[in-house]
Amino acid sequence: MTQPVIPDVALVDNTEQRTPLVLVLDCSGSMGGAPINQLNEGLQLLERELKDDVIAAKRVRLLVIRYGGLDTAEVVGDWCDAMDFTAPTLEANGTTPTGQAVELALGEIEAEKARYKQSGIAYTRPWLFLMSDGVPTDAWESGAQRCCEAERSHKVAVFPIAVGEGSHPDTLGAFCSRGTAGVKRLAGLQFNELFLWLSTSMQVVSQSKTGDQVQLPATDSWSTVTA
């Protein structure tokens, strides 16, 4: 049964074109300590950088999905424009239900696009930013297949990020139509550099038009070769 589309007041008050960004973040127990602390600092940096950009503040829409606990994935807050975004403080515990988290993200993206269409809001291709430091603990294959199909159909752009030596780029690559070639491995704990790159990328994309080819900034400051 199709869920009813709930109007968003922000889409009435602000009719700017939107660039949706879903952050699908691994908060399993292995992210505890320095990794989760650096991730939280990176989210705070992303918030500041997007709010400081006049165009991105109005056009970038964010949603955070955390996954961990007892094989659970959950939305943290609601979709909101960058100008209204407050970085959450995430905690690390539990398992790594990557497939469930991605399925949730894809559903949220489709619901958000429906709200845009209802409100007559133009939008660029949504980004699904998937971060993990380990191996999925759920039945993830169907979620990965659905994610690949969505990217091939230009419904979403997927950016998998492998964190730490325990991460599996091959598995993350299954969520991306480019396979392992589309996965970036975070160098050490360079979360601030990663989120600075993400904010700059969002600023570039938010100023483009639907269908435009954009040149994203280099990832050299935070990534290493996944092979």
MIKOLKOL-732617 format. One record per residue: residue in three letters; residue number from 1; x, y, z of N, C-alpha, C in turn. Coordinates in Angstrom, 1 decimal. Example, Ala and Ser with C-alpha at 12.3 -4.5 7.8 and 13.67 -1.06 7.14 Angstrom:
2
   type   seq      nc1      nc2      nc3     cac1     cac2     cac3      cc1      cc2      cc3
    Ala     1     13.2     -5.7      7.8     12.3     -4.5      7.8     13.2     -3.3      7.8
    Ser     2     12.8     -2.2      7.1     13.7     -1.1      7.1     12.9      0.0      7.9
END
This chain:
227
   type   seq      nc1      nc2      nc3     cac1     cac2     cac3      cc1      cc2      cc3
    Met     1      0.8     -1.2      0.0      0.0      0.0      0.0      0.9      1.2      0.0
    Thr     2      0.6      2.2     -0.9      1.4      3.4     -1.0      1.1      4.3      0.2
    Gln     3      2.2      4.8      0.8      2.1      5.7      1.9      1.7      7.1      1.4
    Pro     4      0.8      7.8      2.1      0.5      9.2      1.7      1.7     10.1      1.8
    Val     5      1.8     11.1      0.9      2.9     12.0      0.9      2.5     13.1      1.9
    Ile     6      3.4     13.3      2.9      3.1     14.4      3.9      3.8     15.7      3.4
    Pro     7      3.1     16.8      3.2      3.7     18.0      2.8      4.7     18.5      3.8
    Asp     8      5.8     19.2      3.3      6.8     19.7      4.1      6.8     21.2      4.0
    Val     9      6.6     21.9      5.1      6.5     23.3      5.2      7.7     24.0      4.5
    Ala    10      8.9     23.4      4.7     10.1     24.0      4.1     10.0     24.1      2.6
    Leu    11      9.3     23.1      2.0      9.2     23.1      0.6      8.2     24.2      0.1
    Val    12      7.4     24.7      0.9      6.4     25.7      0.6      7.1     27.1      0.8
    Asp    13      7.9     27.2      1.9      8.6     28.5      2.2      9.8     28.7      1.3
    Asn    14     10.4     27.6      0.8     11.7     27.7      0.1     11.5     26.8     -1.2
    Thr    15     11.3     27.5     -2.3     11.0     26.7     -3.6     12.3     26.5     -4.4
    Glu    16     13.5     26.7     -3.8     14.7     26.5     -4.5     14.8     25.0     -5.0
    Gln    17     15.6     24.8     -6.0     15.9     23.4     -6.4     16.7     22.7     -5.3
    Arg    18     16.5     21.4     -5.1     17.1     20.7     -4.0     18.1     19.6     -4.5
    Thr    19     19.1     19.4     -3.6     20.0     18.3     -3.8     19.9     17.4     -2.5
    Pro    20     19.2     16.3     -2.6     19.1     15.4     -1.4     20.3     14.6     -1.1
    Leu    21     20.7     14.6      0.1     21.9     13.8      0.6     21.5     13.0      1.8
    Val    22     21.6     11.6      1.6     21.3     10.7      2.8     22.7     10.2      3.3
    Leu    23     22.9     10.4      4.5     24.1      9.9      5.2     23.8      8.6      5.9
    Val    24     24.3      7.4      5.3     24.0      6.1      5.9     25.3      5.7      6.7
    Leu    25     25.2      5.8      8.0     26.5      5.8      8.8     26.5      4.5      9.7
    Asp    26     27.6      3.8      9.6     27.9      2.6     10.4     28.2      3.1     11.9
    Cys    27     27.3      2.7     12.8     27.5      3.0     14.2     27.6      1.7     15.0
    Ser    28     28.2      0.7     14.4     28.4     -0.6     15.1     29.4     -0.5     16.2
    Gly    29     29.5     -1.5     17.0     30.5     -1.4     18.2     31.9     -1.2     17.8
    Ser    30     32.3     -1.7     16.6     33.7     -1.5     16.2     34.1     -0.1     15.8
    Met    31     33.0      0.8     15.7     33.3      2.2     15.5     33.5      3.0     16.8
    Gly    32     33.5      2.3     17.9     33.6      2.9     19.2     35.0      3.6     19.4
    Gly    33     35.0      4.6     20.3     36.2      5.3     20.6     36.5      6.4     19.6
    Ala    34     37.8      6.5     19.2     38.2      7.5     18.3     37.4      7.6     17.0
    Pro    35     37.0      6.5     16.3     36.3      6.6     15.0     35.0      7.3     15.2
    Ile    36     34.1      6.9     16.2     32.8      7.6     16.3     33.0      9.0     16.7
    Asn    37     34.0      9.4     17.6     34.3     10.7     17.9     34.6     11.6     16.7
    Gln    38     35.5     11.0     15.9     35.9     11.8     14.7     34.8     11.9     13.7
    Leu    39     33.9     10.9     13.6     32.7     10.9     12.8     31.8     12.1     13.2
    Asn    40     31.6     12.2     14.5     30.7     13.2     15.0     31.3     14.6     14.8
    Glu    41     32.6     14.8     14.9     33.3     16.0     14.6     33.1     16.4     13.1
    Gly    42     33.2     15.3     12.3     33.1     15.5     10.8     31.7     16.0     10.5
    Leu    43     30.7     15.4     11.1     29.3     15.9     10.9     29.1     17.3     11.3
    Gln    44     29.7     17.7     12.4     29.6     19.1     12.8     30.3     20.1     11.8
    Leu    45     31.4     19.6     11.3     32.1     20.4     10.2     31.2     20.5      9.0
    Leu    46     30.5     19.4      8.6     29.6     19.4      7.4     28.5     20.4      7.7
    Glu    47     27.9     20.4      8.9     26.9     21.4      9.2     27.4     22.8      9.0
    Arg    48     28.5     23.2      9.6     29.1     24.5      9.5     29.3     24.9      8.1
    Glu    49     30.0     24.1      7.3     30.4     24.4      5.9     29.2     24.6      5.0
    Leu    50     28.1     23.8      5.2     26.9     24.0      4.3     26.2     25.2      4.7
    Lys    51     26.1     25.5      6.0     25.4     26.7      6.5     26.1     28.0      6.0
    Asp    52     27.4     27.9      5.9     28.2     29.1      5.5     28.1     29.4      4.0
    Asp    53     27.6     28.4      3.2     27.4     28.6      1.8     26.0     29.0      1.5
    Val    54     25.8     30.2      1.0     24.4     30.8      0.8     23.5     29.9      0.0
    Ile    55     24.0     29.4     -1.1     23.2     28.6     -2.0     23.0     27.2     -1.4
    Ala    56     24.1     26.5     -1.0     24.0     25.2     -0.4     23.0     25.1      0.8
    Ala    57     23.1     26.2      1.6     22.2     26.2      2.8     20.8     26.1      2.5
    Lys    58     20.4     26.6      1.3     19.0     26.6      0.9     18.6     25.4      0.0
    Arg    59     19.6     24.8     -0.6     19.3     23.8     -1.6     19.6     22.3     -1.2
    Val    60     20.6     22.2     -0.3     21.0     20.8      0.1     20.0     20.4      1.2
    Arg    61     19.5     19.1      1.0     18.6     18.6      2.0     19.2     17.3      2.6
    Leu    62     19.3     17.2      3.9     20.0     16.1      4.5     19.1     15.2      5.3
    Leu    63     19.5     13.9      5.4     18.9     13.0      6.2     20.0     12.0      6.7
    Val    64     20.0     11.8      8.0     21.0     10.9      8.6     20.3      9.5      9.0
    Ile    65     20.9      8.4      8.6     20.4      7.1      9.0     21.6      6.4      9.7
    Arg    66     21.4      6.0     10.9     22.4      5.2     11.6     22.1      3.8     11.7
    Tyr    67     23.1      2.9     11.6     22.8      1.5     11.8     23.8      0.8     12.7
    Gly    68     23.3      0.0     13.6     24.0     -0.7     14.6     23.1     -1.4     15.6
    Gly    69     23.4     -1.3     16.9     22.5     -1.9     17.9     22.3     -3.4     17.6
    Leu    70     21.1     -3.8     17.8     20.7     -5.2     17.6     20.1     -5.4     16.2
    Asp    71     21.1     -5.2     15.2     20.7     -5.3     13.8     19.6     -4.3     13.5
    Thr    72     19.7     -3.0     13.9     18.7     -2.1     13.6     19.2     -0.9     12.8
    Ala    73     18.4     -0.4     11.9     18.7      0.9     11.2     17.6      1.8     11.4
    Glu    74     17.9      3.1     11.7     16.9      4.1     12.0     17.3      5.5     11.5
    Val    75     16.2      6.2     11.2     16.4      7.6     10.8     16.6      8.5     12.0
    Val    76     17.6      9.3     11.9     17.9     10.3     13.0     17.4     11.6     12.6
    Gly    77     16.3     12.1     13.1     15.7     13.3     12.7     14.9     13.2     11.4
    Asp    78     14.5     14.3     10.8     13.8     14.4      9.6     14.6     15.0      8.5
    Trp    79     14.1     14.8      7.2     14.7     15.6      6.1     14.7     17.1      6.5
    Cys    80     15.8     17.8      6.2     15.8     19.2      6.5     16.8     19.9      5.5
    Asp    81     16.5     21.2      5.3     17.5     21.9      4.5     18.7     22.2      5.3
    Ala    82     19.9     22.3      4.7     21.1     22.5      5.4     21.1     23.6      6.4
    Met    83     20.3     24.7      6.1     20.3     25.8      7.0     19.6     25.5      8.3
    Asp    84     18.8     24.4      8.3     18.2     23.9      9.5     18.8     22.7     10.1
    Phe    85     19.9     22.2      9.5     20.5     20.9     10.0     21.3     21.1     11.2
    Thr    86     21.1     20.2     12.2     21.9     20.1     13.4     22.5     18.7     13.4
    Ala    87     23.9     18.7     13.4     24.6     17.4     13.4     24.2     16.6     14.6
    Pro    88     23.8     15.4     14.5     23.5     14.6     15.7     24.8     14.1     16.3
    Thr    89     24.7     13.7     17.6     25.8     13.0     18.2     25.5     11.5     18.2
    Leu    90     26.3     10.8     17.5     26.0      9.3     17.3     26.9      8.5     18.3
    Glu    91     26.3      7.4     18.7     27.0      6.5     19.6     27.2      5.1     18.9
    Ala    92     28.3      4.5     19.3     28.6      3.2     18.6     28.3      2.0     19.5
    Asn    93     27.6      1.0     18.9     27.3     -0.2     19.6     26.6     -1.2     18.6
    Gly    94     26.8     -2.5     18.9     26.0     -3.5     18.2     26.6     -3.9     16.9
    Thr    95     25.7     -4.4     16.0     26.1     -5.1     14.8     26.1     -4.1     13.6
    Thr    96     26.1     -4.7     12.4     26.3     -3.9     11.1     25.2     -4.3     10.1
    Pro    97     24.0     -3.9     10.3     22.9     -4.3      9.3     22.9     -3.4      8.1
    Thr    98     23.9     -3.5      7.3     24.1     -2.6      6.1     23.0     -2.7      5.1
    Gly    99     22.5     -3.9      4.8     21.4     -4.0      3.8     20.2     -3.4      4.3
    Gln   100     19.8     -3.5      5.6     18.6     -2.9      6.1     18.7     -1.4      6.0
    Ala   101     19.9     -0.9      6.3     20.1      0.6      6.3     19.9      1.2      4.9
    Val   102     20.5      0.5      3.9     20.4      0.9      2.6     19.0      0.9      2.0
    Glu   103     18.3     -0.2      2.4     16.8     -0.3      2.0     16.0      0.8      2.6
    Leu   104     16.3      1.2      3.8     15.6      2.3      4.5     15.9      3.6      3.7
    Ala   105     17.2      3.8      3.4     17.6      5.0      2.7     17.0      5.2      1.4
    Leu   106     16.9      4.1      0.6     16.3      4.1     -0.7     14.8      4.5     -0.6
    Gly   107     14.1      3.9      0.4     12.7      4.3      0.6     12.5      5.7      1.0
    Glu   108     13.4      6.2      1.8     13.3      7.6      2.2     13.6      8.6      1.0
    Ile   109     14.5      8.2      0.1     14.8      9.0     -1.0     13.5      9.1     -1.9
    Glu   110     12.9      7.9     -2.2     11.7      8.0     -3.0     10.6      8.8     -2.4
    Ala   111     10.4      8.7     -1.1      9.4      9.5     -0.4      9.7     11.0     -0.5
    Glu   112     11.0     11.3     -0.4     11.4     12.7     -0.5     11.1     13.3     -1.9
    Lys   113     11.5     12.5     -2.9     11.3     12.9     -4.3      9.8     13.1     -4.6
    Ala   114      8.9     12.3     -4.0      7.5     12.4     -4.1      7.0     13.8     -3.6
    Arg   115      7.6     14.2     -2.4      7.3     15.5     -1.9      7.7     16.6     -2.8
    Tyr   116      8.9     16.5     -3.4      9.3     17.5     -4.4      8.3     17.6     -5.5
    Lys   117      7.9     16.5     -6.0      7.0     16.5     -7.2      5.6     17.1     -6.8
    Gln   118      5.2     16.8     -5.6      3.9     17.3     -5.1      4.0     18.9     -4.9
    Ser   119      5.2     19.4     -4.6      5.4     20.8     -4.3      5.9     21.5     -5.5
    Gly   120      6.2     20.8     -6.6      6.7     21.5     -7.8      8.1     21.9     -7.7
    Ile   121      8.9     21.2     -6.9     10.3     21.5     -6.6     11.3     20.7     -7.5
    Ala   122     12.1     21.4     -8.3     13.1     20.7     -9.1     14.2     20.1     -8.2
    Tyr   123     14.9     19.1     -8.6     15.9     18.5     -7.8     17.0     17.8     -8.7
    Thr   124     18.2     17.7     -8.2     19.3     17.0     -8.8     19.2     15.6     -8.3
    Arg   125     20.1     14.7     -8.9     20.1     13.3     -8.4     20.5     13.2     -7.0
    Pro   126     19.7     12.5     -6.2     20.0     12.3     -4.7     21.3     11.5     -4.6
    Trp   127     22.0     11.9     -3.5     23.3     11.2     -3.1     23.0     10.2     -1.9
    Leu   128     23.5      9.0     -2.0     23.5      8.0     -0.9     24.9      7.8     -0.5
    Phe   129     25.3      8.3      0.6     26.6      8.3      1.2     26.7      7.2      2.2
    Leu   130     27.3      6.1      1.8     27.3      4.9      2.6     28.7      4.6      3.3
    Met   131     28.7      4.6      4.6     30.0      4.5      5.3     29.9      3.2      6.2
    Ser   132     31.0      2.4      6.1     31.0      1.2      7.0     32.5      0.8      7.3
    Asp   133     32.7      0.2      8.5     34.0     -0.2      8.9     34.1     -1.7      9.0
    Gly   134     33.1     -2.4      8.5     33.1     -3.9      8.7     32.2     -4.6      7.7
    Val   135     31.9     -5.9      8.0     31.1     -6.7      7.2     29.6     -6.7      7.6
    Pro   136     28.7     -6.6      6.7     27.3     -6.6      7.1     26.9     -7.9      7.9
    Thr   137     26.1     -7.7      8.8     25.6     -8.8      9.7     24.2     -9.2      9.4
    Asp   138     23.6     -8.6      8.3     22.3     -9.0      7.9     22.3     -9.6      6.5
    Ala   139     21.1     -9.9      6.0     21.0    -10.4      4.7     21.0     -9.2      3.7
    Trp   140     22.2     -8.8      3.3     22.4     -7.5      2.6     22.3     -7.6      1.1
    Glu   141     22.3     -8.8      0.5     22.4     -8.9     -0.9     21.3     -8.2     -1.7
    Ser   142     20.1     -8.4     -1.2     18.9     -7.8     -2.0     19.0     -6.3     -1.9
    Gly   143     19.4     -5.8     -0.7     19.5     -4.3     -0.6     20.6     -3.8     -1.5
    Ala   144     21.7     -4.5     -1.7     22.8     -4.1     -2.6     22.3     -4.2     -4.0
    Gln   145     21.6     -5.2     -4.4     21.1     -5.3     -5.8     20.2     -4.1     -6.1
    Arg   146     19.3     -3.9     -5.1     18.3     -2.8     -5.4     19.0     -1.4     -5.5
    Cys   147     20.1     -1.3     -4.7     20.8      0.0     -4.7     21.6      0.2     -6.0
    Cys   148     22.2     -0.9     -6.5     22.8     -0.9     -7.8     21.8     -0.5     -8.9
    Glu   149     20.7     -1.2     -8.9     19.7     -0.9     -9.9     19.2      0.5     -9.9
    Ala   150     19.1      1.1     -8.7     18.7      2.5     -8.6     19.7      3.4     -9.1
    Glu   151     21.0      3.1     -8.9     22.0      3.9     -9.5     22.1      3.8    -11.0
    Arg   152     22.0      2.6    -11.5     22.0      2.4    -13.0     20.8      3.1    -13.6
    Ser   153     19.7      3.3    -12.9     18.5      4.0    -13.5     18.6      5.5    -13.2
    His   154     19.8      5.9    -12.7     20.0      7.4    -12.4     19.0      7.9    -11.4
    Lys   155     18.5      7.0    -10.5     17.7      7.5     -9.4     18.4      8.0     -8.2
    Val   156     19.7      7.6     -8.1     20.5      7.9     -7.0     22.0      7.8     -7.4
    Ala   157     22.9      8.5     -6.7     24.3      8.4     -6.9     24.8      7.8     -5.6
    Val   158     25.5      6.7     -5.7     26.0      6.0     -4.4     27.5      6.2     -4.2
    Phe   159     27.9      6.6     -3.0     29.2      6.9     -2.6     29.6      6.0     -1.4
    Pro   160     30.2      4.8     -1.6     30.6      3.9     -0.5     31.9      4.3      0.0
    Ile   161     32.0      4.4      1.3     33.3      4.8      2.0     33.7      3.6      3.0
    Ala   162     34.8      3.1      2.8     35.4      2.0      3.6     36.2      2.6      4.7
    Val   163     35.9      2.3      6.0     36.6      2.9      7.1     37.5      1.8      7.8
    Gly   164     38.8      2.0      7.9     39.6      1.1      8.7     40.0     -0.2      8.0
    Glu   165     40.9     -0.9      8.6     41.4     -2.1      8.0     40.4     -3.3      8.1
    Gly   166     39.4     -3.2      8.9     38.4     -4.2      9.0     37.3     -4.1      8.0
    Ser   167     37.3     -3.0      7.2     36.2     -2.8      6.2     36.5     -3.7      5.0
    His   168     35.4     -3.9      4.2     35.5     -4.8      3.1     35.0     -4.1      1.8
    Pro   169     36.0     -3.5      1.1     35.6     -2.8     -0.1     34.8     -3.6     -1.1
    Asp   170     35.1     -4.9     -1.2     34.4     -5.8     -2.2     32.9     -5.8     -1.8
    Thr   171     32.6     -5.9     -0.6     31.2     -6.0     -0.2     30.6     -4.6     -0.4
    Leu   172     31.2     -3.6      0.0     30.7     -2.2     -0.2     30.5     -2.0     -1.7
    Gly   173     31.4     -2.5     -2.5     31.3     -2.3     -4.0     30.0     -2.9     -4.5
    Ala   174     29.5     -3.9     -3.8     28.2     -4.6     -4.3     27.0     -3.6     -4.3
    Phe   175     27.1     -2.5     -3.5     26.1     -1.6     -3.4     26.2     -0.5     -4.4
    Cys   176     27.2     -0.5     -5.3     27.5      0.5     -6.2     27.6      0.0     -7.6
    Ser   177     27.1      0.6     -8.6     27.1      0.1    -10.0     28.5      0.1    -10.5
    Arg   178     29.4      0.8     -9.9     30.8      0.8    -10.4     31.6     -0.3     -9.7
    Gly   179     31.0     -1.1     -8.8     31.7     -2.1     -8.1     32.8     -1.5     -7.2
    Thr   180     33.8     -2.3     -7.0     34.9     -1.9     -6.1     35.6     -0.6     -6.5
    Ala   181     35.5     -0.3     -7.8     36.1      0.9     -8.4     35.4      2.1     -7.8
    Gly   182     34.2      2.0     -7.4     33.5      3.1     -6.9     33.6      3.4     -5.4
    Val   183     34.4      2.5     -4.7     34.6      2.6     -3.2     35.8      3.4     -2.9
    Lys   184     35.7      4.2     -1.9     36.9      5.0     -1.5     37.2      4.5      0.0
    Arg   185     38.5      4.3      0.2     38.9      3.9      1.6     39.4      5.1      2.3
    Leu   186     38.8      5.4      3.5     39.3      6.5      4.3     40.7      6.2      4.8
    Ala   187     41.6      7.2      4.7     42.9      7.1      5.1     42.9      7.5      6.6
    Gly   188     43.3      6.5      7.5     43.3      6.7      8.9     42.0      7.1      9.4
    Leu   189     42.0      8.2     10.2     40.7      8.8     10.7     40.5     10.2     10.1
    Gln   190     40.7     10.3      8.8     40.6     11.6      8.2     39.1     12.0      7.9
    Phe   191     38.3     12.0      9.0     36.9     12.3      8.8     36.7     13.7      8.5
    Asn   192     37.4     14.6      9.1     37.2     16.0      8.8     37.5     16.3      7.3
    Glu   193     38.6     15.8      6.8     38.9     16.0      5.4     37.8     15.4      4.5
    Leu   194     37.3     14.2      4.9     36.2     13.6      4.1     35.0     14.5      4.1
    Phe   195     34.6     15.0      5.3     33.3     15.8      5.3     33.5     17.2      4.7
    Leu   196     34.8     17.7      4.7     35.1     18.9      4.0     34.9     18.7      2.5
    Trp   197     35.4     17.5      2.0     35.2     17.2      0.6     33.7     17.0      0.3
    Leu   198     32.9     16.4      1.2     31.5     16.2      0.9     30.8     17.5      0.9
    Ser   199     31.1     18.4      1.8     30.4     19.8      1.8     30.8     20.5      0.5
    Thr   200     32.0     20.5      0.1     32.4     21.1     -1.2     31.7     20.5     -2.4
    Ser   201     31.6     19.2     -2.4     30.9     18.5     -3.5     29.4     18.9     -3.5
    Met   202     28.8     19.0     -2.3     27.4     19.5     -2.3     27.2     20.9     -2.7
    Gln   203     28.2     21.7     -2.4     28.1     23.1     -2.9     28.2     23.2     -4.4
    Val   204     29.0     22.3     -5.0     29.2     22.3     -6.5     27.9     21.7     -7.1
    Val   205     27.4     20.6     -6.6     26.2     20.0     -7.2     25.0     20.8     -7.0
    Ser   206     24.8     21.5     -5.9     23.7     22.3     -5.6     23.5     23.5     -6.6
    Gln   207     24.7     23.9     -7.2     24.6     25.0     -8.1     24.5     24.5     -9.5
    Ser   208     24.4     23.2     -9.7     24.2     22.7    -11.1     22.7     22.6    -11.4
    Lys   209     22.4     22.2    -12.7     21.1     22.0    -13.1     20.9     20.5    -13.3
    Thr   210     19.6     20.0    -13.2     19.3     18.6    -13.4     19.9     18.1    -14.7
    Gly   211     20.7     17.0    -14.6     21.3     16.4    -15.8     22.7     17.0    -16.1
    Asp   212     23.1     18.0    -15.4     24.5     18.6    -15.7     25.5     17.6    -15.3
    Gln   213     26.6     17.6    -16.0     27.8     16.8    -15.6     28.7     17.8    -14.7
    Val   214     29.0     17.4    -13.5     29.8     18.2    -12.6     31.1     17.6    -12.3
    Gln   215     32.1     18.5    -12.1     33.4     18.0    -11.7     33.6     18.1    -10.2
    Leu   216     33.6     16.9     -9.6     33.8     16.9     -8.1     35.2     17.1     -7.7
    Pro   217     35.5     17.7     -6.5     36.8     17.9     -6.1     37.6     16.6     -5.9
    Ala   218     38.9     16.6     -5.9     39.7     15.4     -5.7     39.6     14.9     -4.3
    Thr   219     39.8     13.6     -4.2     39.6     12.9     -2.9     41.0     12.6     -2.3
    Asp   220     42.1     13.1     -2.8     43.4     12.7     -2.4     43.7     13.1     -0.9
    Ser   221     43.0     14.1     -0.4     43.3     14.5      1.0     42.8     13.6      2.0
    Trp   222     41.9     12.6      1.7     41.4     11.7      2.7     41.3     10.3      2.3
    Ser   223     41.5      9.9      1.0     41.3      8.5      0.6     42.6      7.9      0.2
    Thr   224     42.6      6.5      0.3     43.7      5.7     -0.2     43.1      4.7     -1.2
    Val   225     44.0      4.0     -1.9     43.5      3.0     -2.9     42.9      1.8     -2.1
    Thr   226     41.8      1.3     -2.6     41.1      0.2     -1.9     41.7     -1.1     -2.2
    Ala   227     42.5     -1.3     -3.2     43.0     -2.6     -3.5     44.1     -3.0     -2.5
END
